[in-house]
Amino acid sequence: MKYVIGVDLGTSAVKTLLVGQDGSVKAEATREYPLYHDKTGWSEQEPEDWVTGTVESLKELTAKAGVGAEDIEGISFSGQMHGLVLLDENNRPVRRAILWNDTRTTEQCREIEKALGSKLLSVTRNPALEGFTLPKILWVRQYEPQTFEKARVFVLPKDYVRLRLTGNTHMDLSDAAGTLLLDIASKSWSKDVLSAFDLPESFCPPLVEASGYVGTLTVEAAESTGLSGETKVYAGGADNACGAIGAGILSPGVTLCSVGTSGVILTYEVDASADYKGKVHFFNHGKPDGFYAMGVTLGAGYSLSWFRNTFAKGESYDVLLGGIGEIAPGSNGLLFTPYLVGERTPHADSVIRGSFIGMDGSHTRSHFARAVLEGITFSLNESVDLFRKAGKTVDKIVSIGGGAKNPAWLQMQADIFNAEVVALENEQGPGLGAAMLAAFGCGWFPSLEACADKFVKPARSFKPDPEAAERYAVLFRVYQDVYGATKPLNEALLAYRK
């Protein structure tokens, strides 16, 4: 049997998957790396940590798989979106990478809005938000001019890892769509945006499709990973695009719910004509010529990990969430908003912070744990609500990531979304999507849809409970009121944050 590898470069770790032609996962390996939060709102990583982690993970993968290097035909990538990696003339980083969840660039976002006006949404199809790449570029140019002077080109996180493995610089369309520099419809770097900020086109890397072939491994990369120098390398895509591919979201009619550090509600779009007026993101898909609309909860899985690390450090999630199934929907009047790092959809707000509302002496830790899950899911439902109001049918949702690991949470999703929620048998998230891009690139299948028929295997299905769905529909409107009620309070507290 022949194999491909999917590399998923996440925010906290890199995960590699070895996948056979039958869609089975033969082996997997993971390496973690640190995050740096030197100031409130800052989030950075060392690009070299990604490379080291990826190489070590691939080495472990090939060593324990018991598969000959010659049988591994291709490799592709999924990567955390928006992160800025500035490279000098020797393709070396000039500073740490500024990540997607870094919120220091509010000033630059206003500058972008003023300079581009209506072109911002008509060309890039997305509002200027702190997480995107262009504001980060402008911040470095303004506040670290000597560092910026050294920069000759920018790439995104997975592109830097791939550069180090192949020696070639590229960026795929699905990741480029999250930079605010891409003309989404024409699939090219926007001359209007570049000229507005006096950036040369040479500052942007060559564009390719996510399934595009970009070379083979260097001799050094092959030796350090245990792979063959003949291994074909494919560009790969943004984590959300790859998550959609790995969940089979390749045509209209099915929606994706993905819970990682952030959370995503994603729906496929056949062309670039849909206009959500910037209320949700609109990006190029990892599928050639496809697009997708997407709403984001910045602090989805992060809210749960924060809760565990703060109040139950060292406990497993199974233990932490063990009692939530015995608590009725609504957590006995306790409501949580997951704004720990600000919010993205529908409130593009870097200042807002989370809240527990309605606490009293009857609430136990299990009530708080359930309220956290409900709050995360309510935030995701804001995006479902926007899609429905835009005329989209949302009656079947494929759930992947952290939200798909707990049956009580999956039922909660079905009740809050008021839709059938499907979990996958072989749920591997963006890593599987990256492997599918490599399989398609290698010519194993005539299309990504044909690959999905083989690789994506539905498992459990959860239908909404009518009584719970009705109760949650009322609570959801209360949840929506919390943002407006707490916004001025958080703005008043901003001066007291370090």
C-alpha positions, 0 to 999 in steps of 0.5 A: 500500500502507498501512503501520504502524510498530512502535517497539521501546524496548530497553535499549540502543537504540530501533528503528523498523520500517515494515511494509507490509500484506503483512508486508514490512519497508519500512525500519528505523532505530535510535538508541542511548542511554546506560545509567548504572551509578553504583553496583554493582547500579544501572541507570538511564536518562534518559527524555528520551533515549528520547524524543529517540532515538525521534523521531530514529529515526522521522524517519529512518524516514519520510525514507528510506522513500519513503512518504507520511505519509498512507499510514502508518495506525498506530503501536504500541510494544514496551518494556523491562519493569519500568522505573520512571518517576515523573512530577510533576503536569506529567507530567515525570520527577522523576528518572532511570528505574530499569531492569529490571536494577537490583538495589538493592531486595532490602530492599524485596522482603522488605518486600513478601513480609512485607506481602502473604504468600500474596496476592503469588502469588495476586494478582500471580502473581509473586514479589517480585524486584528487577527489578519495579516496586513494589520500585523505588517503595518504594525511592524513597519510602524513600531519596529522600522529597523526590523521591517527594513530587513524584511523582503517577503512575508509568509504564513506559518505552514509556508515557512515550514514547507519552505524549510523542507523544500527550499521553495517559497509559495502561499496557497489561496486559502491561506492567502485569503486571510491576509487582507492582501488577496483579491478573493474573486480573481485569486491574485494579490490585489494591486489596489491594496498593495499600492494603498500601503506602498508594498511591492508585489515582490513582498508577497510569495507566488500563489498556488492552489492548496493541492498544487505541487511545489517540489520535493524534499531537500537532501537535508530534510529527507535525512532529518525526517527519514523520508525519501528525497523523492517525496512529492510536496503539495502546498496545503491549505489554511486549517479551516479549509483543510478541516472542511476537506477532512470533514467532507465539506466540499459542496453545498448543503452541509455545515462544519462545526470545528472546535480547536483553540478557536471555533468555526462554523463554515459553509461551502460556497460555489462561487464568489457571489455570496455577499454577507457584507463582512458579517462573516469571513469569506475565503477561497477553499482548499478545493480548486475554484471553491469558496467558503463562508465562516464565522469564528469564536476566538476563545472556543476550545481555549475557554474550556482549557482555561477553565480546566487549567484554572480550576481543575489543573491536572484533571482529564477532560472526562473527569472535569465534564463527568457531571454535566449530563445530569444538569438541565439545559441552562445550567440552572440560570448560569450563563458564560460568554467565551470572550477571554481573548475578545470576539470575532463573529458577530462582534469584531471586538478586541476589548470585550472579555468573558463573563459568568452571569447569574451565579449563586450559591447553588452552582457547583463546579459541574454547573460552571463546566456545563455553562462554559460548554453552553457559552461556547456553543451559543457563540458558535450559534451566532454564526449559524443564526447569521447563515440562516438569516442570509437564506442558508439551510443549516439542518446538518452539521459535521462536528470535529475537534474538541467539540466532537469528543464528548457525547453530552457536548454533541447533544448540546450542539444539536439542541442549540443549533437545532440541527442534526449533528454528525460526528466522524469515525476517523475524525482527524480534523485539518490533518486529514484534510492535508493528507487528502490534498496530498492524495489528490495531488498524487493522482490517487483520486480524480477529485477531492470529493472522490477522496472524501468518499473513501476517507471521510467516515460518518459515525454517530448522529445526534438529533435535537431534543425538541424541548431542549431546543426550545429552551435553548432558543430562549436562552440564546437571546439572553446570551446575545444581550450579554455582549451589549450589557458588558461592553461598556464595563469592559471598556471601563476596565481596559485601563486596568489591564496589564 
